[in-house]
Amino acid sequence: MSTENDQDLALTALLAAATDVEAVLPVSFIKASYAIQRRHQFNQDQTISMHDLEKLVEDHLAQGEAK
């Protein structure tokens, strides 16, 4: 089982990788998607995680269209 420190290291690595490849996604989006995956990582039913990720993407796209 992972510890809180391991989780922070995973997020740090994910954000570093996003910077390395010059990801066009905002850090807030990456952190929110990571939080969703972390919250649901031990659920066998992945539909909840997928629903939350779909909502996150839809909200992100809607914000882009509003600009």
Residue pairs with C-beta under 8 A, 6 or more apart in sequence:
2 10
7 38
10 34
11 31
11 34
14 30
14 34
15 27
15 30
15 31
18 25
18 27
18 30
23 30
29 56
29 60
32 56
33 53
33 56
36 49
36 52
36 53
36 56
37 49
37 53
39 49
39 52
40 46
40 48
40 49
40 52
43 49
